[in-house]
């Protein structure tokens, strides 16, 4: 896991979803094929439709992801 992704996970785990979401957006903008960042983004979403869209992206990038 790269440093930015680890930082986003730490922010999320400490209850700072907004900052985690911002950092994950930066990661996704620079690497749209990062399935871990997309999964993290799904966890940060409050809207169910947004969660589903992020998770669909995860599965499209990594079809074996459970």
C-alpha positions as CSV (number, residue, x, y, z in Angstrom):
1,X,0.0,0.0,0.0
2,X,1.5,3.3,-0.9
3,X,1.9,6.2,1.5
4,X,-1.1,8.3,0.4
5,X,-3.4,5.3,0.5
6,X,-2.2,4.4,4.0
7,X,-2.8,8.0,5.1
8,X,-6.3,7.9,3.7
9,X,-7.0,4.6,5.5
10,X,-5.7,6.2,8.8
11,X,-7.9,9.3,8.3
12,X,-11.0,7.1,7.6
13,X,-10.2,4.9,10.6
14,X,-10.0,8.0,12.8
15,X,-13.4,9.2,11.7
16,X,-12.2,11.8,9.3
17,X,-14.1,10.7,6.2
18,X,-14.0,14.0,4.4
19,X,-10.2,14.3,4.5
20,X,-9.9,10.6,3.5
21,X,-12.3,11.2,0.6
22,X,-10.2,14.2,-0.6
23,X,-7.0,12.2,-0.5
24,X,-8.6,9.2,-2.2
25,X,-9.8,11.6,-4.9
26,X,-6.2,12.8,-5.5
27,X,-5.1,9.1,-5.7
28,X,-7.9,8.3,-8.2
29,X,-7.2,11.3,-10.3
30,X,-3.5,10.4,-10.7
31,X,-4.2,6.6,-11.0
32,X,-7.8,5.8,-12.1
33,X,-7.0,2.1,-12.1
34,X,-6.2,1.9,-8.4
35,X,-8.9,-0.5,-7.1
36,X,-7.9,-0.1,-3.5
37,X,-8.5,3.7,-3.7
38,X,-11.8,3.1,-5.3
39,X,-12.8,0.7,-2.5
40,X,-11.7,3.3,0.0
41,X,-13.8,5.9,-1.8
42,X,-16.8,3.5,-1.6
43,X,-16.4,3.3,2.1
44,X,-16.3,7.1,2.4
45,X,-19.6,7.6,0.5
46,X,-22.7,8.4,2.4
47,X,-25.0,8.0,-0.6
48,X,-25.8,4.3,-1.5
49,X,-25.8,5.0,-5.2
50,X,-22.3,6.6,-5.0
51,X,-21.1,3.6,-3.0
52,X,-22.4,1.2,-5.6
53,X,-20.8,3.2,-8.4
54,X,-17.4,3.0,-6.7
55,X,-17.8,-0.7,-5.9
56,X,-18.7,-1.3,-9.6
57,X,-15.5,0.4,-10.5
58,X,-13.6,-1.9,-8.1
59,X,-15.0,-5.0,-9.7
60,X,-14.4,-3.8,-13.2
61,X,-10.8,-3.1,-12.3
62,X,-10.3,-6.3,-10.3
63,X,-13.0,-8.9,-11.2
64,X,-11.7,-11.4,-8.6
65,X,-12.2,-8.9,-5.8
66,X,-14.7,-10.4,-3.4
